[in-house]
């Protein structure tokens, strides 16, 4: 048999080699680059392919990474890199291999003396020049935008303007923009080509700490609508609202028209695949209906009963993974604001006047969603969820993974067992009283017809155990008469598998 020689990894396409190298930590990739000559070119280009400027130097001289999980170049690395650029020139390094570039928000805030201290400031200038000269061919840019962008580092602004000109010449397939921002006002069309945004993450906490007035909320809604109406190629949208409030939440009626405009823009995002919402999204009774093409939805928002009614009517036509972790808004510890009923339920809602609505004892009855494969939710006994949420989802989504159904059935068995025990105890007490009366009637009849001696003989005989007979009768009565109807009604109510 002829010897079959295994194909060398070096013969694989560069893209596949890059995928393999992605499994290695950065330090191991550098070692691999040094010792494996056949793969040196592929490993070298891969090492440069993602370039993130992360972290900053604290006033005490410590390097701080801002909690970033990205493998990136911190202040120390930037200083060394700038030294190499000064010695060898930018063209001698691997800048031409950079495909994905990212900045953290601190780079936007480097002004005055701070800008001169951080070598990243000079690197940004070099990158802007490389892009302008056509020496860098980026395919993706990732920025965490500072809310103080209007006072941002001039070199960063110059870089963004030149990058925008570059991206305008690229198609949607050739370039993607990923943005994180704490204010919708920082997502500026003069600095970013909004049509290229594929991922957008908005944190509303900073905004809500400053302004929760009706005018401020409406302006933010209009700003978000403006961005979404242009970012039509958006694939992933994350909006994170606050869980603490410093002021009262405006009534939803005054925001009706702006929220409808926002919903219209959201519905037109035909390429959106993931939607993640958490915290307060403008009002607890506002339910953003996902576009029909979304595959994955996560809703950890502040909710109301009106929100749940809209949720029940939403079909989620293409969604196969749904996550629900609803919550209520809380007053900040530093605030004297007390959460009123209107904080999570509008006075126009049907349930506004229902006593005890805060206990969340309500049912959906049914849901419109049908095609889920994965479903995650909070403990409905502790969260503001309808009591029949899980069974409504399970009943109408036959493709759910087994673990979801098994978990629910475990909870269901516990509830059923608890209900049975409670019902049995009540039935037991009722039967005991009933059989006690019957036994007394029988004894009296025996005494009247057969004399006291006969009754005494019966009661004292070994074959007559009043207690045992009573218990057996109760168990038999519960099994034959009470339990079937009770269990049937309980199961029919919860498990209508239609």
C-alpha positions in Angstrom: 0.0 0.0 0.0 1.3 3.4 -1.0 2.3 5.7 1.8 -0.2 8.5 2.4 1.4 11.7 3.6 -0.7 13.9 5.8 -1.3 17.4 4.5 0.8 20.1 6.1 -1.0 22.7 8.1 1.0 25.3 6.1 -0.9 24.2 3.0 -4.3 25.3 4.4 -5.9 28.5 3.3 -4.8 31.6 5.4 -8.4 32.2 6.6 -8.5 28.6 8.0 -5.1 29.0 9.7 -6.4 32.2 11.3 -9.4 30.4 12.7 -7.1 27.8 14.2 -4.8 30.5 15.7 -7.8 32.1 17.3 -7.9 29.2 19.8 -4.5 30.2 21.1 -3.9 32.8 23.8 -2.0 35.9 22.6 1.3 34.8 24.3 1.1 31.4 22.7 0.5 33.0 19.3 3.7 35.0 19.7 5.7 31.9 20.6 4.2 30.1 17.6 5.2 32.9 15.4 8.8 32.6 16.6 9.3 28.9 16.3 7.1 27.9 13.2 8.8 29.2 10.1 6.4 27.7 7.5 3.5 29.5 9.2 5.4 32.7 10.0 3.6 34.8 7.3 0.1 33.6 8.3 0.8 34.0 12.1 2.4 37.4 11.7 -0.6 38.8 9.7 -3.0 37.2 12.2 -1.2 38.8 15.1 -1.7 42.2 13.6 -5.3 41.6 12.3 -7.0 42.9 15.4 -5.7 46.0 17.0 -7.3 47.6 20.0 -6.0 50.5 22.0 -7.1 49.7 25.6 -6.6 51.0 29.1 -5.0 54.2 30.4 -2.4 55.4 32.9 -3.9 56.5 36.3 -2.6 59.7 38.0 -0.6 57.4 40.3 1.2 55.9 37.3 -0.7 52.6 37.3 -1.9 51.0 34.1 -5.7 50.5 34.1 -7.5 48.3 31.6 -11.1 49.7 32.2 -12.3 46.2 32.7 -11.8 45.4 29.0 -11.7 41.7 28.0 -10.3 42.5 24.6 -6.7 41.5 23.9 -5.3 45.0 23.2 -2.4 47.3 23.4 -2.2 49.1 26.8 -0.2 52.3 27.6 3.1 50.4 28.1 2.7 48.5 24.8 1.8 51.7 23.0 5.0 53.4 24.2 7.1 50.5 22.9 5.2 50.4 19.6 5.7 54.1 19.1 9.4 53.7 19.8 9.6 51.1 17.0 7.7 53.4 14.7 10.1 56.2 15.3 13.1 53.8 14.8 11.9 51.8 11.8 9.0 53.8 10.3 5.3 52.8 10.2 5.7 50.9 6.9 8.1 48.5 8.5 5.5 47.2 11.0 2.4 45.2 10.4 -0.1 48.1 10.2 -1.1 47.0 6.7 -2.5 43.7 8.1 -4.9 45.4 10.6 -8.5 44.5 9.7 -10.2 45.3 12.9 -9.4 48.4 14.9 -10.9 49.6 18.2 -10.6 52.4 20.7 -11.9 52.6 24.3 -13.6 55.8 25.4 -10.6 57.1 27.3 -8.9 57.9 24.0 -11.7 60.3 23.2 -11.1 62.1 26.4 -7.3 62.7 26.1 -6.9 66.4 25.8 -4.3 69.0 26.8 -1.5 67.5 28.9 -3.1 64.1 29.1 -3.0 63.8 25.3 0.7 64.4 25.3 1.4 61.8 28.0 -0.4 58.9 26.2 1.5 57.5 23.2 -1.9 56.4 21.8 -2.5 60.0 20.8 0.4 59.9 18.4 -0.5 56.4 17.1 -4.0 57.6 16.3 -2.4 60.3 14.1 -0.2 57.7 12.4 -3.3 55.5 11.7 -5.2 58.4 10.2 -2.3 59.1 7.9 -2.1 55.4 6.9 -5.8 55.3 6.1 -5.6 58.5 4.1 -2.7 57.1 2.0 -4.6 53.8 1.4 -2.0 51.7 3.3 -4.5 50.3 5.7 -7.6 48.3 4.6 -9.8 48.1 7.6 -12.9 45.8 7.5 -14.3 46.7 10.9 -14.0 49.5 13.5 -15.1 49.1 17.1 -15.4 52.3 19.3 -16.6 52.9 22.8 -17.6 56.5 22.4 -17.2 59.1 25.1 -20.2 61.2 26.1 -17.8 64.2 26.0 -17.1 63.7 22.3 -17.7 67.4 21.6 -14.5 68.1 23.6 -12.7 65.0 22.3 -9.0 64.7 21.4 -8.6 66.6 18.1 -6.4 63.8 16.7 -9.2 61.2 17.4 -11.7 63.5 15.7 -9.4 63.8 12.7 -9.0 60.0 12.6 -12.8 59.5 12.7 -13.4 62.0 9.9 -10.8 60.3 7.6 -12.1 56.9 8.6 -15.6 58.0 7.6 -14.4 59.1 4.2 -12.8 55.7 3.8 -15.9 53.8 4.8 -18.1 55.8 2.4 -16.2 54.1 -0.4 -16.8 50.6 1.0 -19.9 48.4 0.5 -21.8 46.9 3.4 -20.0 43.6 2.9 -16.6 45.3 3.0 -16.9 47.3 6.2 -18.7 47.1 9.6 -19.0 49.6 12.4 -19.5 48.6 16.0 -20.4 51.3 18.5 -20.9 51.5 22.2 -22.3 54.8 23.6 -23.8 56.2 26.8 -25.6 59.0 24.9 -27.4 58.8 21.5 -26.1 62.3 20.8 -22.6 60.9 20.5 -23.6 58.7 17.6 -22.9 61.5 15.1 -23.4 61.3 11.4 -20.5 63.8 10.8 -18.1 61.4 12.5 -19.5 57.9 11.7 -21.0 56.4 8.6 -24.2 55.3 10.3 -25.2 53.2 7.3 -22.3 50.9 8.2 -23.3 50.2 11.8 -23.8 46.5 12.3 -23.7 46.5 16.1 -25.0 49.2 18.4 -24.9 49.2 22.2 -26.5 52.0 24.1 -26.2 52.6 27.9 -28.9 55.0 29.1 -27.8 55.1 32.7 -25.7 58.3 32.3 -28.6 60.0 30.5 -31.1 59.1 33.2 -29.0 60.3 36.0 -29.0 63.7 34.4 -32.5 64.1 32.9 -35.7 62.2 33.3 -38.0 65.0 32.3 -40.7 64.5 29.6 -38.8 66.8 27.2 -35.5 65.0 27.9 -37.0 61.5 27.4 -38.8 62.6 24.2 -35.6 64.1 22.8 -33.7 60.9 23.5 -36.4 58.8 21.8 -36.3 61.1 18.8 -32.5 60.8 18.7 -32.6 57.0 18.8 -35.3 57.0 16.1 -33.0 59.1 13.9 -30.1 56.7 14.2 -32.2 53.6 13.7 -33.8 55.1 10.6 -30.3 55.4 9.0 -28.6 52.3 10.4 -30.7 50.0 8.3 -28.0 47.3 8.2 -27.9 46.8 12.0 -27.6 43.2 13.0 -27.3 43.5 16.8 -29.0 46.1 19.0 -28.4 46.3 22.7 -30.1 49.0 24.9 -29.4 49.1 28.6 -31.6 51.3 30.7 -31.3 52.2 34.4 -32.7 50.1 37.2 -32.7 53.1 39.6 -34.6 56.3 39.2 -33.9 59.7 40.7 -37.2 61.3 39.4 -40.7 60.2 38.6 -41.2 58.4 35.3 -43.3 60.4 32.8 -46.7 59.0 31.8 -46.6 57.0 28.6 -49.5 59.0 27.1 -47.2 62.0 26.6 -44.7 59.9 24.8 -47.1 58.0 22.6 -46.3 59.6 19.3 -42.4 59.5 19.7 -42.6 55.9 20.9 -44.7 55.0 17.8 -42.1 56.6 15.6 -39.4 54.6 17.4 -41.3 51.4 16.9 -41.7 52.2 13.2 -37.9 52.6 12.8 -37.3 49.4 14.8 -39.7 47.4 12.6 -37.8 48.5 9.4 -34.5 46.9 10.6 -34.8 43.9 8.3 -31.3 42.7 8.9 -31.5 42.7 12.7 -30.8 39.3 14.2 -30.2 40.0 17.9 -32.2 42.3 20.2 -31.2 42.7 23.8 -33.1 45.1 26.1 -32.6 45.6 29.9 -33.6 48.1 32.6 -36.1 50.9 32.0 -36.6 51.5 28.3 -38.4 54.9 28.5 -41.5 53.5 30.2 -42.5 50.2 31.8 -45.6 49.9 29.6 -43.6 50.4 26.4 -43.1 47.0 24.7 -40.8 47.3 21.6 -42.0 44.8 19.1 -38.9 43.1 17.5 -38.6 43.1 13.7 -39.9 39.9 12.1 -36.5 38.6 11.1 -34.9 38.6 14.6 -33.6 35.3 15.8 -32.5 36.0 19.4 -34.4 38.2 21.9 -33.4 39.0 25.5 -35.8 41.1 27.5 -34.7 42.0 31.1 -36.7 45.2 31.2 -38.9 47.0 33.7 -42.4 45.8 32.9 -46.0 46.4 33.7 -49.2 44.4 33.1 -49.8 46.3 29.9 -46.3 45.3 28.8 -47.3 41.6 29.4 -50.5 41.9 27.4 -48.5 43.2 24.4 -45.9 40.5 24.9 -48.7 37.8 24.8 -49.9 39.2 21.5 -46.4 39.4 19.9 -45.8 36.4 17.5 -42.0 36.6 17.4 -42.2 34.9 14.0 -38.5 34.0 13.5 -37.2 34.0 17.1 -35.8 30.6 18.2 -34.2 31.8 21.5 -36.1 34.0 24.0 -34.8 35.1 27.4 -37.1 36.9 29.9 -35.8 38.3 33.2 -38.3 41.1 33.9 -37.9 43.5 36.8 -39.3 46.6 38.5 -37.6 49.9 38.9 -36.1 50.8 42.2 -35.6 54.1 43.9 -32.0 55.2 44.3 -30.7 55.0 47.9 -29.6 58.6 47.6 -33.1 59.7 46.4 -36.2 60.7 48.3 -38.3 59.6 45.4 -40.8 57.0 46.3 -41.9 54.6 43.7 -45.6 55.2 43.0 -48.1 52.9 41.2 -47.5 55.0 38.0 -43.8 54.1 38.1 -44.5 50.8 36.4 -48.1 50.9 35.4 -49.9 53.7 33.5 -53.1 55.2 34.9 -54.6 54.3 31.5 -53.9 50.6 32.0 -56.8 48.3 32.8 -55.1 47.1 36.0 -54.3 50.5 37.4 -57.2 50.4 39.9 -57.0 46.7 40.8 -56.0 46.3 44.4 -53.0 44.2 45.1 -51.6 44.4 41.5 -48.1 44.7 43.0 -48.2 41.0 43.9 -48.3 40.2 40.2 -51.1 37.5 40.6 -52.3 37.5 37.1 -52.3 35.1 34.1 -51.7 35.5 30.4 -54.0 32.8 29.3 -52.2 32.3 26.0 -49.2 33.5 23.9 -48.8 34.1 20.2 -45.2 32.9 19.9 -44.8 29.5 18.3 -41.3 28.6 17.1 -39.0 28.8 20.1 -36.2 26.2 20.5 -34.7 27.8 23.7 -36.5 29.6 26.4 -34.9 31.1 29.6 -36.7 32.9 32.3 -36.6 33.9 36.0 -38.3 32.2 38.8 -41.9 33.2 38.2 -42.6 33.0 41.9 -40.2 35.8 42.6 -40.2 37.9 39.5 -43.0 40.1 38.1 -44.2 37.4 35.8 -47.6 36.0 35.0 -48.2 32.8 37.0 -48.9 30.8 33.8 -46.0 32.2 31.8 -44.0 29.0 31.5 -46.9 26.7 30.7 -48.2 29.1 28.0 -44.8 29.1 26.4 -44.3 25.3 26.6 -47.8 24.6 25.4 -47.4 26.5 22.1 -43.7 25.7 21.4 -43.2 22.0 20.7 -39.6 22.4 19.6 -38.3 23.6 22.9 -35.2 21.8 24.2 -35.9 19.1 26.8 -34.3 20.8 29.7 -36.8 23.6 29.6 -39.7 21.3 29.7 -38.1 19.0 32.3 -37.5 22.0 34.6 -41.0 23.2 34.2 -42.4 19.7 34.9 -40.3 19.4 38.0 -41.8 22.7 39.2 -45.2 21.5 38.1 -44.9 18.3 40.1 -43.9 20.2 43.2 -46.9 22.5 42.8 -49.2 19.6 42.1 -47.9 17.7 45.1 -48.4 20.8 47.3 -51.9 21.3 46.0 -52.7 17.6 46.4 -51.5 17.6 50.0 -53.5 20.7 50.8 -56.6 19.3 49.1 -56.1 15.9 50.7 -55.9 17.4 54.2 -59.1 19.3 53.6 -60.8 16.3 52.2 -59.4 14.1 55.0 -60.9 16.4 57.6 -64.2 16.5 55.8 -64.2 12.7 55.4 -63.3 12.1 59.0 -66.2 14.2 60.1 -68.6 12.6 57.7 -67.5 9.0 58.6 -67.7 9.9 62.2 -71.3 10.8 61.9 -72.0 7.7 59.8 -70.3 5.5 62.3 -72.3 7.0 65.1 -75.5 6.5 63.1 -74.6 2.9 62.4 -73.8 2.2 66.1 -77.0 3.8 67.2 -78.9 1.7 64.7 -77.2 -1.4 65.8 -77.9 -0.6 69.4 -81.6 0.1 68.7 -82.1 -3.1 66.7 -79.7 -5.6 68.1 -79.3 -4.4 71.7 -76.3 -3.0 73.4 -74.6 -6.4 73.9 -74.3 -7.0 70.1 -72.8 -3.5 69.6 -70.3 -4.1 72.3 -69.3 -7.4 70.8 -68.8 -5.8 67.4 -66.8 -3.0 68.8 -64.6 -5.2 71.0 -64.0 -7.9 68.4 -60.5 -8.2 66.9 -61.8 -7.8 63.3 -63.3 -4.4 63.9 -60.7 -1.6 64.0 -62.6 1.7 63.8 -59.5 3.8 63.2 -58.2 1.5 60.5 -61.6 1.3 58.8 -62.0 5.0 58.9 -58.5 5.7 57.4 -59.1 3.1 54.7 -62.4 4.6 53.9 -61.0 8.1 53.7 -58.1 6.9 51.4 -60.5 5.0 49.2 -62.9 8.0 49.0 -60.0 10.4 48.1 -58.6 8.0 45.5 -61.9 7.1 43.9 -63.9 10.3 44.2 -61.9 13.4 45.1 -58.4 12.9 43.5 -59.5 12.1 39.9 -61.6 15.2 39.6 -59.1 17.4 41.3 -56.1 16.2 39.4 -58.0 16.2 36.1 -59.2 19.8 36.6 -55.7 20.9 37.7 -54.0 19.2 34.8 -56.6 20.3 32.2 -56.1 23.9 33.4 -52.3 23.8 33.0 -51.5 21.3 30.4 -53.8 21.9 27.4 -51.4 20.5 24.8 -53.1 22.0 21.7 
